[in-house]
Amino acid sequence: MSYFRGMKLNISCLFLFIFLYFIYSCSDKESSASILNKNNNKDSLQMKNYLQKTILLIDNNDMDSAEISATQLQILSKNTYNHYYSGKVNSILGYLNLIKKNEDSAYLYYSISKNHFLEINDSINTSKVLGNMAIIQSNQGDYSGSEITAINALKFIKDYENQPFKSSIFNCLAISSSNLDNHDESIYWLKKSIESTDDKYSKSLYLNNLSVSHLYLKDYTNSIRILSNLLNDSIVLNNPDLKSKVIDNLAYSKWKQNPKLNLENELNNALEIRIENDDKWGQIASNAHLSEYFSDKNPTSALFYSREMYRLATELKSPDDRLEALQKLISFESPQNSKKYAIQYASLNDSLVKTRNQSKDKFAKIRYDSEKNREENEILRAETAEQQLEIERRKLYGVLFASGIVLICGGFIAFQRIQRIKNQKRINDEIHATENKIAGKVHDDIANNVYGLMSFIEINNDSFNTEKHNLVMEKLDEIYNLSRNISRENSPIETGEKYPDELLGLFSNYKSDKRNVVLIGFEENPWVNVKSEPKIQFYKIIQELLTNMKKHSKASLVVLKFEFNENKLNFFYTDNGIGFIENQPNTKNGIRITENRIEKIKGTISFVSEPNKGLKVNISIPI
């Protein structure tokens, strides 16, 4: 199964935590406010009124007015150096940006809010804000970073057992763990989510997520048991979104346990509920399950549901779902269309990996910027206090001293600004150089070939026989290979001295208590003599083989042997799994993608497999 539908982080799941934040935000106002330095009771009362007004406007769904009120509170709290209200208002601004889908801005506001709450040792509000930051990271694919942030959030409330929002943080950890393929860990966090909430809807949602984790581990009995109990729950039956989830996952679990069962009506019932309630995320899940259900029974129906899944995933701008849909289309479409989708799959996959790597760096930069802003605000606050004290003691000395401080700060800020501009210019130059390089190659290598092919067809239109048709197909194949070359030029794989570490890291990801990966001749290989491009393609081919092994082969032993003969790298893959049948859709898909990669570096590959007798793959790559 490749769809973690029950726990996919969508907007409704995200807002569940935010909603809980606002429900319980009022209860801690006075206790937190009591520790503040209230130098001006009038300002404190005014800020309290702004906060209450802003929350009321949000409750009434008047977001524009709420943003205006929040901005006024932000100015007042900043001018009075009030950390409590500064923390509250930045948290509210984070929420308002989140509902506008400005997740980067939301993350920045939450980070600033966290810093203010830390200044007054407000651990509960600090934990709430960190929980929201963890959810945003998970939503953008930074699952490892999300886990770290969520664990940090729990540390601030370890002594507060009855905090209602803890269950949402546990659920966030479960989602991140599952997306990192740590499904046992996901089950651990989901059980804690269920134990820590009294909200019946939340408990039902977490139980559905728990069933999906069991499904990932092929523990179909527990998955079916949980879902069957949920289907008798009035909370589930009265909520179409939850009801459709349970019906769909229950039917899918039963089919996975016994593929001979006829569960078409149940799967279609879930889809109809989702269509009726305009639940497009749910429709993606239903179409995915129906496509898989009909893969052997009715390939035509499987193709129809795959196309529907791709259409919805494109509409909702969900790259993960688009990748899954493309995999299905590669398997069920005609050979000509299949190749087109294979190209799209490779391009989208490379782009998604790059984007998620950038997300990790982006969140780190946002945290750095907010910390820097915190330090600058504290410096400014200290300078202002010192200036007021000096004015009281000696006005003239105070003015001169403050002027000196202003000059120093101005010079420091100007220097920092110049440095930032220089660094940004360097980064922009690198970006433009890369863009120009790619644009030039697209123009010179692909556009000219396309133009030449168009001219050829136009001139020979009247005598377009089989021989010329074959020539056209060869030209199209050349253009296809050129596009593949360009899409991989900026691969994030390390190809220098650390390349062996990259491979060792890859191999270790597929070792487990039930599976051993044995290396032969790895250390003897002179990797330094291998060029970058063969290294990149070899890495991706091995990754594809190991992924297919993990998903399908049930192998307990994998042997990877490396040999160098003159100017060739010979690689031998052997496992003791169940092998594969060549005509199956998934097998054709994997072989086609692997062969496309090996052709790029003029290597050769051969597969030897019989059912239940394992798989052997021999690869030869010129270096």
Secondary structure, 3 states (H helix, E strand, C coil): CCCCHHHCCCHHHHHHHHHHHHHHHHHHHHHHHCCCCCCCHHHHHHHHHHHHHHHHHHHCCCHHHHHHHHHHHHHHHHHCCCHHHHHHHHHHHHHHHHHCCCHHHHHHHHHHHHHHHHHCCCHHHHHHHHHHHHHHHHHCCCHHHHHHHHHHHHHCCCCCCCCCCHHHHHHHHHHHHHHCCCHHHHHHHHHHHHHCCCCHHHHHHHHHHHHHHHHHCCCHHHHHHHHHHHCCCHHHHCCHHHHHHHHHHHHHHHHHHCCCCCCHHHHHHHHHHHHHCCCHHHHHHHHHHHHHHCCCCCHHHHHHHHHHHHHHHHHCCCHHHHHHHHHHHHHHCCHHHHHHHHHHHHHHHHHHHHHHHHHHHHHHHHHHHHHHHHHHHHHHHHHHHHHHHHHHHCHHHHHHHHHHHHHHHHHHHHHHHHHHHHHHHHHHHHHHHHHHHHHHHHHHHHHHHHHHHHHHHHHCCCCCCHHHHHHHHHHHHHHHHHHHHHHHCCCCCCCCCCHHHHHHHHHHHCCECCEEEEEECCCCCCHHHCCHHHHHHHHHHHHHHHHHHHHHHCCCEEEEEEEEECCEEEEEEEECCCCCCCCCHHHHHHHHHHHHHHHHCCCEEEEEECCCCCEEEEEEEEC
